[in-house]
Amino acid sequence: MLGSAAGGGFPQWNCGCPGCRAVRDGSRPCRARTQSSVAVSADHRRWFLLNASPDIRTQVEAFPAMHPRADRATPMAAVLLTDAELDHTLGLLLLREGRALELHATPAVHDTLREGTSLLRTLERYCPVTWRPVVPGTDAVLGDGLSYRAFDVPTTKRARFGPEGGPGRVVGYRLTDGRSGRVAVYLPGVQELSAAVCAQLEGCACLLVDGTCWRDEELIELGLAGKTAREMGHVPIDGPGGSLERLAPLAIERTVYVHINNTNPILLEDSAQRRLVEERGMEVAMDGLEIRV
C-alpha cells in the first residue's frame, strides 16, 4: 500500500477539518497518509503500479523493494490506471525520467489523458509510452504468473475532461496469482455497489475498496463541498446502500478500505466509526501496509 488517502492526502494542504487538525496537532491518534496507490508483485522483483499518485516519488523512496538496483534500472514494470482522475495520474509526469513507460488503460481513460488533460502528450515529450489497451472482461497477462481482468464500474459523475458517459471511464481490477488461483480486487472508486459490481468481488482473498467518505452528506455537513459522496463518484461506507451494508453478505476473506478522504472519521483511530469498521472485521488502510494474498 503505497498511499491510502484520497486526493489531497491526509492532512490536505488547504483543509482545517477535525481530522486534518488532529493529524497536525496530535490531539487525537491518527497517521498522515499520502494519496492512493498500490504496488503489486508476484515475485517481489517486478512491480506493477495501480494508479500513479502525485506522491509517487515519496512513496517509492519509502518502499525499498521499488528502489533502482543499478544505474537507472527500476523494478517498476508498468502502471495500471483505474480512471483518469488527477490524483491517480499526475504521478505519471514524475516518471518522465524513466527510459520507457508501459501504461495499461481503457480507451476512454487513454483518450482523456491525451485529448482532455493532455497529460500523455506532455509525458511523451520526455519518455516513450507504450499503451496497453484495457478491455473490461478480458484476461490480460502481466507476467510471473500474475494476470488481471478489469471490470467496468458505471458512474454518473460528471467528467471534467473527456466524454460524459460510456464504458471504461472507471474500472476495477481482479488480480489473479496463476500459481495459487487466489484473487485480489482493487476498487478505489465506485459509485454504487450494484449486483454486477458485487459479482466481481465474490470469493476474492482480499478486497481493496473505496472508503472515501463515511456518510453520503459528509462534505456538505462540514461545509466543504456542495455534493454528496455519490455525486462525486464514491459510495459511502455508512447508511442505506453503503459499503458496510452491501459487502456484509459477500464471501470475501479480507476487506481493506482505501482512498480515504481527509474528512472521514475512520482515519481517527479512537473514533466510533473506526471501531464499527473493525468490529465488522474490516480494515482501514495505511501507507506501507503489506498484504500477502
Salt bridges, closest charged atoms under 4 A:
ASP83 OD1 - HIS88 ND1 2.86
GLU85 OE2 - LYS157 NZ 2.89
ASP87 OD2 - HIS88 NE2 3.73
ASP87 OD2 - HIS259 NE2 3.37
GLU97 OE2 - ARG96 NH2 3.80
GLU102 OE2 - HIS104 NE2 2.69
GLU102 OE1 - ARG132 NE 3.87
GLU115 OE2 - ARG121 NH2 2.83
GLU124 OE1 - ARG114 NH1 2.59
ASP139 OD1 - ARG149 NE 2.79
ASP144 OD2 - ARG46 NH1 3.05
ASP177 OD1 - ARG179 NE 3.06
GLU192 OE2 - ARG230 NE 2.76
ASP210 OD2 - HIS234 ND1 2.61
ASP216 OD2 - ARG230 NH1 3.52
GLU221 OE2 - ARG215 NH2 2.53
GLU253 OE1 - ARG182 NH2 2.90
GLU269 OE2 - ARG31 NE 3.55
ASP270 OD1 - ARG28 NH2 2.94
GLU278 OE2 - ARG274 NE 2.94
GLU283 OE2 - ARG254 NE 2.54
GLU290 OE2 - HIS44 NE2 3.98
GLU290 OE2 - ARG292 NH2 3.07
